[in-house]
Amino acid sequence: MPDKQALALRAYRLGCYAGSRPKDKKAQRRALVAMKDFLAAATPDELRILASLSGETIEETKRQHEESLRAIDERLVNL
C-alpha cells in the first residue's frame, strides 16, 4: 500500500512546480500523474468519510472521484 502522505506531498509539490511553469509539458505531465496516483490510492473507507464530510451521498462522491480520474486521463492524452 502506498504511503498516502507521500503521495499527497508529491502531488502538491509537482503541482506547485507545474503551476509556476505552464508551458513546461513534462512538468504538467508529472504533476497530473502524481495527482492520479494519489486519487487512485483512495480506499472505499476514505471515500465514505469524504462523502460524510461533504454531505453528499456515497454514490455521488464515487461518481465525482471517477470523473476526476477520467479528466486527468483526458488531460494527459491532450498534453
N, CA, C and O atoms as a printed pandas DataFrame, in Angstrom:
     atom_number atom_name residue_name chain_id  residue_number  x_coord  y_coord  z_coord
0              1         N          MET        A               1    0.851   -1.184    0.000
1              2        CA          MET        A               1    0.000    0.000    0.000
2              3         C          MET        A               1    0.893    1.242    0.000
3              4         O          MET        A               1    1.819    1.354    0.804
4              5         N          PRO        A               2    0.605    2.162   -0.903
5              6        CA          PRO        A               2    1.430    3.373   -0.955
6              7         C          PRO        A               2    1.202    4.268    0.264
7              8         O          PRO        A               2    0.129    4.269    0.867
8              9         N          ASP        A               3    2.218    5.009    0.598
9             10        CA          ASP        A               3    2.131    5.956    1.705
10            11         C          ASP        A               3    1.324    7.162    1.228
11            12         O          ASP        A               3    1.776    7.915    0.365
12            13         N          LYS        A               4    0.137    7.340    1.790
13            14        CA          LYS        A               4   -0.775    8.395    1.331
14            15         C          LYS        A               4   -0.192    9.793    1.523
15            16         O          LYS        A               4   -0.369   10.667    0.674
16            17         N          GLN        A               5    0.502   10.001    2.640
17            18        CA          GLN        A               5    1.088   11.323    2.874
18            19         C          GLN        A               5    2.164   11.622    1.843
19            20         O          GLN        A               5    2.274   12.753    1.368
20            21         N          ALA        A               6    2.950   10.627    1.496
21            22        CA          ALA        A               6    3.999   10.830    0.492
22            23         C          ALA        A               6    3.379   11.122   -0.869
23            24         O          ALA        A               6    3.867   11.984   -1.600
24            25         N          LEU        A               7    2.299   10.407   -1.217
25            26        CA          LEU        A               7    1.626   10.662   -2.490
26            27         C          LEU        A               7    1.034   12.071   -2.524
27            28         O          LEU        A               7    1.134   12.770   -3.532
28            29         N          ALA        A               8    0.419   12.481   -1.417
29            30        CA          ALA        A               8   -0.176   13.814   -1.354
30            31         C          ALA        A               8    0.889   14.898   -1.462
31            32         O          ALA        A               8    0.708   15.881   -2.180
32            33         N          LEU        A               9    1.986   14.721   -0.757
33            34        CA          LEU        A               9    3.060   15.707   -0.791
34            35         C          LEU        A               9    3.677   15.796   -2.181
35            36         O          LEU        A               9    3.961   16.890   -2.667
36            37         N          ARG        A              10    3.884   14.647   -2.823
37            38        CA          ARG        A              10    4.441   14.637   -4.181
38            39         C          ARG        A              10    3.500   15.357   -5.155
39            40         O          ARG        A              10    3.947   16.162   -5.972
40            41         N          ALA        A              11    2.209   15.067   -5.067
41            42        CA          ALA        A              11    1.242   15.720   -5.950
42            43         C          ALA        A              11    1.237   17.228   -5.716
43            44         O          ALA        A              11    1.188   18.006   -6.668
44            45         N          TYR        A              12    1.288   17.638   -4.462
45            46        CA          TYR        A              12    1.292   19.062   -4.133
46            47         C          TYR        A              12    2.539   19.753   -4.680
47            48         O          TYR        A              12    2.446   20.800   -5.320
48            49         N          ARG        A              13    3.692   19.167   -4.427
49            50        CA          ARG        A              13    4.949   19.781   -4.878
50            51         C          ARG        A              13    5.024   19.861   -6.396
51            52         O          ARG        A              13    5.375   20.902   -6.952
52            53         N          LEU        A              14    4.694   18.762   -7.063
53            54        CA          LEU        A              14    4.744   18.773   -8.524
54            55         C          LEU        A              14    3.689   19.710   -9.098
55            56         O          LEU        A              14    3.917   20.351  -10.124
56            57         N          GLY        A              15    2.540   19.790   -8.441
57            58        CA          GLY        A              15    1.502   20.714   -8.888
58            59         C          GLY        A              15    1.939   22.164   -8.762
59            60         O          GLY        A              15    1.675   22.973   -9.651
60            61         N          CYS        A              16    2.604   22.496   -7.669
61            62        CA          CYS        A              16    3.123   23.860   -7.487
62            63         C          CYS        A              16    4.174   24.175   -8.539
63            64         O          CYS        A              16    4.167   25.259   -9.124
64            65         N          TYR        A              17    5.074   23.234   -8.781
65            66        CA          TYR        A              17    6.125   23.441   -9.777
66            67         C          TYR        A              17    5.503   23.598  -11.165
67            68         O          TYR        A              17    5.875   24.501  -11.915
68            69         N          ALA        A              18    4.560   22.723  -11.506
69            70        CA          ALA        A              18    3.924   22.793  -12.820
70            71         C          ALA        A              18    3.132   24.091  -12.969
71            72         O          ALA        A              18    3.084   24.672  -14.053
72            73         N          GLY        A              19    2.512   24.544  -11.877
73            74        CA          GLY        A              19    1.762   25.792  -11.932
74            75         C          GLY        A              19    2.642   26.997  -12.191
75            76         O          GLY        A              19    2.195   27.989  -12.766
76            77         N          SER        A              20    3.890   26.912  -11.767
77            78        CA          SER        A              20    4.811   28.026  -11.997
78            79         C          SER        A              20    5.446   27.960  -13.386
79            80         O          SER        A              20    6.113   28.905  -13.808
80            81         N          ARG        A              21    5.243   26.854  -14.095
81            82        CA          ARG        A              21    5.823   26.666  -15.425
82            83         C          ARG        A              21    4.744   26.143  -16.378
83            84         O          ARG        A              21    4.802   24.986  -16.795
84            85         N          PRO        A              22    3.763   26.980  -16.727
85            86        CA          PRO        A              22    2.621   26.493  -17.501
86            87         C          PRO        A              22    2.968   25.963  -18.897
87            88         O          PRO        A              22    2.195   25.190  -19.464
88            89         N          LYS        A              23    4.096   26.356  -19.454
89            90        CA          LYS        A              23    4.453   25.884  -20.796
90            91         C          LYS        A              23    5.323   24.633  -20.768
91            92         O          LYS        A              23    5.647   24.081  -21.819
92            93         N          ASP        A              24    5.699   24.186  -19.587
93            94        CA          ASP        A              24    6.549   23.005  -19.442
94            95         C          ASP        A              24    5.667   21.754  -19.439
95            96         O          ASP        A              24    5.111   21.379  -18.407
96            97         N          LYS        A              25    5.548   21.116  -20.602
97            98        CA          LYS        A              25    4.669   19.949  -20.748
98            99         C          LYS        A              25    5.105   18.782  -19.864
99           100         O          LYS        A              25    4.266   18.059  -19.326
100          101         N          LYS        A              26    6.405   18.604  -19.716
101          102        CA          LYS        A              26    6.904   17.500  -18.888
102          103         C          LYS        A              26    6.494   17.705  -17.427
103          104         O          LYS        A              26    6.095   16.757  -16.751
104          105         N          ALA        A              27    6.594   18.942  -16.948
105          106        CA          ALA        A              27    6.194   19.246  -15.571
106          107         C          ALA        A              27    4.688   19.047  -15.396
107          108         O          ALA        A              27    4.242   18.526  -14.375
108          109         N          GLN        A              28    3.916   19.461  -16.388
109          110        CA          GLN        A              28    2.463   19.279  -16.326
110          111         C          GLN        A              28    2.115   17.792  -16.261
111          112         O          GLN        A              28    1.267   17.380  -15.468
112          113         N          ARG        A              29    2.771   16.995  -17.095
113          114        CA          ARG        A              29    2.513   15.554  -17.128
114          115         C          ARG        A              29    2.867   14.902  -15.789
115          116         O          ARG        A              29    2.101   14.093  -15.268
116          117         N          ARG        A              30    4.017   15.254  -15.241
117          118        CA          ARG        A              30    4.441   14.674  -13.962
118          119         C          ARG        A              30    3.460   15.031  -12.846
119          120         O          ARG        A              30    3.154   14.192  -11.998
120          121         N          ALA        A              31    2.971   16.264  -12.843
121          122        CA          ALA        A              31    2.008   16.689  -11.818
122          123         C          ALA        A              31    0.690   15.928  -11.961
123          124         O          ALA        A              31    0.106   15.502  -10.965
124          125         N          LEU        A              32    0.224   15.757  -13.197
125          126        CA          LEU        A              32   -1.027   15.033  -13.414
126          127         C          LEU        A              32   -0.906   13.563  -13.008
127          128         O          LEU        A              32   -1.826   13.004  -12.411
128          129         N          VAL        A              33    0.217   12.946  -13.327
129          130        CA          VAL        A              33    0.429   11.550  -12.939
130          131         C          VAL        A              33    0.461   11.421  -11.415
131          132         O          VAL        A              33   -0.083   10.465  -10.862
132          133         N          ALA        A              34    1.090   12.372  -10.742
133          134        CA          ALA        A              34    1.136   12.339   -9.274
134          135         C          ALA        A              34   -0.262   12.507   -8.680
135          136         O          ALA        A              34   -0.606   11.834   -7.708
136          137         N          MET        A              35   -1.068   13.401   -9.260
137          138        CA          MET        A              35   -2.438   13.582   -8.770
138          139         C          MET        A              35   -3.258   12.315   -8.993
139          140         O          MET        A              35   -4.037   11.908   -8.131
140          141         N          LYS        A              36   -3.074   11.694  -10.163
141          142        CA          LYS        A              36   -3.811   10.469  -10.459
142          143         C          LYS        A              36   -3.417    9.353   -9.488
143          144         O          LYS        A              36   -4.278    8.620   -9.003
144          145         N          ASP        A              37   -2.126    9.225   -9.206
145          146        CA          ASP        A              37   -1.664    8.212   -8.248
146          147         C          ASP        A              37   -2.309    8.426   -6.881
147          148         O          ASP        A              37   -2.734    7.471   -6.231
148          149         N          PHE        A              38   -2.377    9.685   -6.453
149          150        CA          PHE        A              38   -2.973   10.000   -5.159
150          151         C          PHE        A              38   -4.462    9.654   -5.147
151          152         O          PHE        A              38   -4.946    9.027   -4.205
152          153         N          LEU        A              39   -5.187   10.059   -6.189
153          154        CA          LEU        A              39   -6.621    9.773   -6.241
154          155         C          LEU        A              39   -6.897    8.276   -6.359
155          156         O          LEU        A              39   -7.838    7.763   -5.754
156          157         N          ALA        A              40   -6.076    7.583   -7.136
157          158        CA          ALA        A              40   -6.284    6.145   -7.334
158          159         C          ALA        A              40   -6.036    5.350   -6.054
159          160         O          ALA        A              40   -6.538    4.235   -5.913
160          161         N          ALA        A              41   -5.279    5.902   -5.137
161          162        CA          ALA        A              41   -4.962    5.201   -3.888
162          163         C          ALA        A              41   -6.068    5.323   -2.839
163          164         O          ALA        A              41   -5.961    4.745   -1.757
164          165         N          ALA        A              42   -7.123    6.066   -3.151
165          166        CA          ALA        A              42   -8.213    6.241   -2.185
166          167         C          ALA        A              42   -8.940    4.919   -1.950
167          168         O          ALA        A              42   -9.288    4.211   -2.895
168          169         N          THR        A              43   -9.159    4.605   -0.703
169          170        CA          THR        A              43   -9.865    3.373   -0.336
170          171         C          THR        A              43  -11.367    3.655   -0.239
171          172         O          THR        A              43  -11.768    4.812   -0.113
172          173         N          PRO        A              44  -12.194    2.617   -0.295
173          174        CA          PRO        A              44  -13.637    2.820   -0.121
174          175         C          PRO        A              44  -13.982    3.496    1.212
175          176         O          PRO        A              44  -14.907    4.306    1.277
176          177         N          ASP        A              45  -13.246    3.164    2.262
177          178        CA          ASP        A              45  -13.494    3.811    3.556
178          179         C          ASP        A              45  -13.208    5.307    3.488
179          180         O          ASP        A              45  -13.959    6.110    4.040
180          181         N          GLU        A              46  -12.131    5.679    2.816
181          182        CA          GLU        A              46  -11.803    7.103    2.679
182          183         C          GLU        A              46  -12.860    7.831    1.859
183          184         O          GLU        A              46  -13.193    8.978    2.156
184          185         N          LEU        A              47  -13.388    7.180    0.836
185          186        CA          LEU        A              47  -14.455    7.800    0.048
186          187         C          LEU        A              47  -15.724    7.966    0.882
187          188         O          LEU        A              47  -16.428    8.966    0.744
188          189         N          ARG        A              48  -16.020    7.003    1.738
189          190        CA          ARG        A              48  -17.182    7.124    2.626
190          191         C          ARG        A              48  -17.005    8.288    3.604
191          192         O          ARG        A              48  -17.946    9.040    3.861
192          193         N          ILE        A              49  -15.811    8.429    4.140
193          194        CA          ILE        A              49  -15.532    9.542    5.056
194          195         C          ILE        A              49  -15.679   10.869    4.327
195          196         O          ILE        A              49  -16.278   11.808    4.853
196          197         N          LEU        A              50  -15.136   10.946    3.123
197          198        CA          LEU        A              50  -15.254   12.166    2.327
198          199         C          LEU        A              50  -16.715   12.491    2.047
199          200         O          LEU        A              50  -17.120   13.651    2.117
200          201         N          ALA        A              51  -17.502   11.472    1.731
201          202        CA          ALA        A              51  -18.929   11.682    1.476
202          203         C          ALA        A              51  -19.630   12.217    2.720
203          204         O          ALA        A              51  -20.455   13.126    2.625
204          205         N          SER        A              52  -19.309   11.664    3.877
205          206        CA          SER        A              52  -19.970   12.130    5.102
206          207         C          SER        A              52  -19.557   13.554    5.453
207          208         O          SER        A              52  -20.367   14.328    5.961
208          209         N          LEU        A              53  -18.306   13.900    5.185
209          210        CA          LEU        A              53  -17.847   15.263    5.478
210          211         C          LEU        A              53  -18.452   16.290    4.527
211          212         O          LEU        A              53  -18.733   17.421    4.923
212          213         N          SER        A              54  -18.652   15.891    3.269
213          214        CA          SER        A              54  -19.173   16.833    2.279
214          215         C          SER        A              54  -20.694   16.885    2.277
215          216         O          SER        A              54  -21.283   17.780    1.670
216          217         N          GLY        A              55  -21.332   15.938    2.948
217          218        CA          GLY        A              55  -22.790   15.920    2.977
218          219         C          GLY        A              55  -23.399   15.317    1.727
219          220         O          GLY        A              55  -24.608   15.420    1.520
220          221         N          GLU        A              56  -22.588   14.690    0.891
221          222        CA          GLU        A              56  -23.079   14.063   -0.333
222          223         C          GLU        A              56  -23.320   12.581   -0.081
223          224         O          GLU        A              56  -22.900   12.029    0.935
224          225         N          THR        A              57  -24.004   11.954   -1.028
225          226        CA          THR        A              57  -24.173   10.509   -0.934
226          227         C          THR        A              57  -22.869    9.832   -1.343
227          228         O          THR        A              57  -22.026   10.431   -2.011
228          229         N          ILE        A              58  -22.719    8.592   -0.938
229          230        CA          ILE        A              58  -21.514    7.842   -1.305
230          231         C          ILE        A              58  -21.439    7.687   -2.822
231          232         O          ILE        A              58  -20.360    7.782   -3.407
232          233         N          GLU        A              59  -22.585    7.448   -3.456
233          234        CA          GLU        A              59  -22.610    7.276   -4.908
234          235         C          GLU        A              59  -22.138    8.544   -5.617
235          236         O          GLU        A              59  -21.374    8.477   -6.579
236          237         N          GLU        A              60  -22.596    9.694   -5.136
237          238        CA          GLU        A              60  -22.186   10.973   -5.736
238          239         C          GLU        A              60  -20.685   11.194   -5.561
239          240         O          GLU        A              60  -20.016   11.645   -6.491
240          241         N          THR        A              61  -20.160   10.888   -4.402
241          242        CA          THR        A              61  -18.727   11.045   -4.151
242          243         C          THR        A              61  -17.919   10.111   -5.043
243          244         O          THR        A              61  -16.901   10.516   -5.604
244          245         N          LYS        A              62  -18.363    8.864   -5.178
245          246        CA          LYS        A              62  -17.666    7.917   -6.056
246          247         C          LYS        A              62  -17.708    8.389   -7.505
247          248         O          LYS        A              62  -16.718    8.281   -8.227
248          249         N          ARG        A              63  -18.867    8.916   -7.929
249          250        CA          ARG        A              63  -19.004    9.409   -9.303
250          251         C          ARG        A              63  -18.041   10.563   -9.556
251          252         O          ARG        A              63  -17.383   10.605  -10.595
252          253         N          GLN        A              64  -17.955   11.494   -8.619
253          254        CA          GLN        A              64  -17.035   12.621   -8.766
254          255         C          GLN        A              64  -15.584   12.153   -8.769
255          256         O          GLN        A              64  -14.752   12.697   -9.495
256          257         N          HIS        A              65  -15.289   11.155   -7.967
257          258        CA          HIS        A              65  -13.941   10.593   -7.907
258          259         C          HIS        A              65  -13.572    9.984   -9.269
259          260         O          HIS        A              65  -12.479   10.220   -9.783
260          261         N          GLU        A              66  -14.486    9.206   -9.843
261          262        CA          GLU        A              66  -14.248    8.597  -11.149
262          263         C          GLU        A              66  -14.126    9.659  -12.240
263          264         O          GLU        A              66  -13.295    9.534  -13.139
264          265         N          GLU        A              67  -14.955   10.705  -12.162
265          266        CA          GLU        A              67  -14.868   11.798  -13.135
266          267         C          GLU        A              67  -13.519   12.505  -13.045
267          268         O          GLU        A              67  -12.946   12.881  -14.067
268          269         N          SER        A              68  -13.019   12.684  -11.844
269          270        CA          SER        A              68  -11.709   13.320  -11.671
270          271         C          SER        A              68  -10.611   12.484  -12.316
271          272         O          SER        A              68   -9.729   13.023  -12.984
272          273         N          LEU        A              69  -10.663   11.177  -12.121
273          274        CA          LEU        A              69   -9.666   10.296  -12.732
274          275         C          LEU        A              69   -9.761   10.338  -14.259
275          276         O          LEU        A              69   -8.739   10.365  -14.946
276          277         N          ARG        A              70  -10.994   10.343  -14.791
277          278        CA          ARG        A              70  -11.167   10.429  -16.252
278          279         C          ARG        A              70  -10.667   11.766  -16.788
279          280         O          ARG        A              70  -10.040   11.815  -17.847
280          281         N          ALA        A              71  -10.938   12.844  -16.068
281          282        CA          ALA        A              71  -10.488   14.169  -16.509
282          283         C          ALA        A              71   -8.964   14.238  -16.551
283          284         O          ALA        A              71   -8.392   14.833  -17.464
284          285         N          ILE        A              72   -8.314   13.638  -15.573
285          286        CA          ILE        A              72   -6.845   13.614  -15.573
286          287         C          ILE        A              72   -6.344   12.819  -16.766
287          288         O          ILE        A              72   -5.395   13.231  -17.433
288          289         N          ASP        A              73   -6.980   11.669  -17.045
289          290        CA          ASP        A              73   -6.585   10.867  -18.213
290          291         C          ASP        A              73   -6.727   11.669  -19.504
291          292         O          ASP        A              73   -5.854   11.613  -20.370
292          293         N          GLU        A              74   -7.825   12.413  -19.636
293          294        CA          GLU        A              74   -8.041   13.227  -20.833
294          295         C          GLU        A              74   -6.971   14.309  -20.968
295          296         O          GLU        A              74   -6.460   14.554  -22.061
296          297         N          ARG        A              75   -6.643   14.947  -19.862
297          298        CA          ARG        A              75   -5.601   15.985  -19.914
298          299         C          ARG        A              75   -4.250   15.396  -20.277
299          300         O          ARG        A              75   -3.475   16.017  -21.004
300          301         N          LEU        A              76   -3.961   14.192  -19.771
301          302        CA          LEU        A              76   -2.695   13.541  -20.109
302          303         C          LEU        A              76   -2.628   13.229  -21.603
303          304         O          LEU        A              76   -1.574   13.378  -22.222
304          305         N          VAL        A              77   -3.744   12.797  -22.180
305          306        CA          VAL        A              77   -3.781   12.497  -23.614
306          307         C          VAL        A              77   -3.571   13.773  -24.425
307          308         O          VAL        A              77   -2.913   13.747  -25.466
308          309         N          ASN        A              78   -4.122   14.877  -23.956
309          310        CA          ASN        A              78   -4.059   16.135  -24.705
310          311         C          ASN        A              78   -2.767   16.919  -24.510
311          312         O          ASN        A              78   -2.571   17.946  -25.159
312          313         N          LEU        A              79   -1.889   16.460  -23.637
313          314        CA          LEU        A              79   -0.621   17.183  -23.437
314          315         C          LEU        A              79    0.346   16.916  -24.558
315          316         O          LEU        A              79    1.459   17.443  -24.552
